[in-house]
């Protein structure tokens, strides 16, 4: 996946907005003002996605590459 694919995917969700509220390098996607996806524009080595807490636990147990988000609420 590349950043353009992620951007197109996120923006195809209803009522999604994109911005760079933290700095010019951190791309943020929101629905109704709530963040659901964050990524680094330049390096694009990982993405931070929110989901339901139960789903997050399941995904982290099932896939080695899914980890709690750095500097994020570990519950979501």
C-alpha positions in Angstrom: 0.0 0.0 0.0 1.2 3.5 -0.7 0.0 6.8 0.8 -2.1 7.7 -2.3 -4.0 4.4 -2.0 -4.6 5.1 1.8 -5.7 8.7 1.0 -8.2 7.6 -1.7 -9.5 4.9 0.5 -10.1 7.2 3.5 -11.6 10.0 1.5 -14.1 7.6 -0.1 -15.6 7.2 3.3 -18.7 9.4 3.9 -18.1 12.7 5.7 -14.3 12.2 5.8 -12.0 15.3 6.0 -8.2 15.4 5.8 -5.9 17.9 7.5 -2.4 18.3 8.9 -3.3 19.7 12.4 -0.2 18.7 14.2 2.5 19.6 11.7 2.9 19.6 7.9 4.2 16.0 7.9 1.3 14.3 9.8 -1.7 13.5 7.7 -5.0 13.1 9.7 -8.4 11.8 8.5 -11.5 12.5 10.5 -15.2 11.7 10.5 -17.4 14.2 12.3 -14.3 15.8 13.8 -13.0 12.5 15.3 -9.7 11.1 14.1 -9.7 7.6 12.7 -6.4 7.5 10.8 -3.0 9.2 11.2 0.1 8.7 9.1 3.4 10.3 8.3 3.4 11.9 4.8 7.2 11.6 4.2 8.1 8.2 5.6 4.8 6.4 5.4 6.2 3.4 7.3 3.1 2.8 9.3 -0.4 4.1 9.9 -2.4 4.5 13.1 -6.1 3.4 12.8 -8.8 3.5 15.5 -11.3 0.7 16.0 -13.5 -0.8 18.6 -11.5 -2.0 21.7 -12.6 -5.7 21.3 -11.6 -5.6 17.6 -8.2 -4.1 18.5 -7.4 -6.8 20.9 -8.4 -9.5 18.4 -6.3 -7.9 15.6 -3.2 -7.5 17.8 -3.5 -11.2 18.9 -4.1 -12.4 15.3 -1.4 -10.3 13.4 2.2 -9.7 14.6 2.4 -6.4 12.6 -0.4 -4.7 14.5 0.7 -2.9 17.7 -0.8 -0.3 20.0 -0.4 3.2 18.5 2.6 5.2 19.8 1.3 8.2 21.8 -2.3 7.1 21.3 -5.1 5.8 23.5 -4.1 2.1 23.7 -7.8 1.1 24.2 -8.9 2.2 20.7 
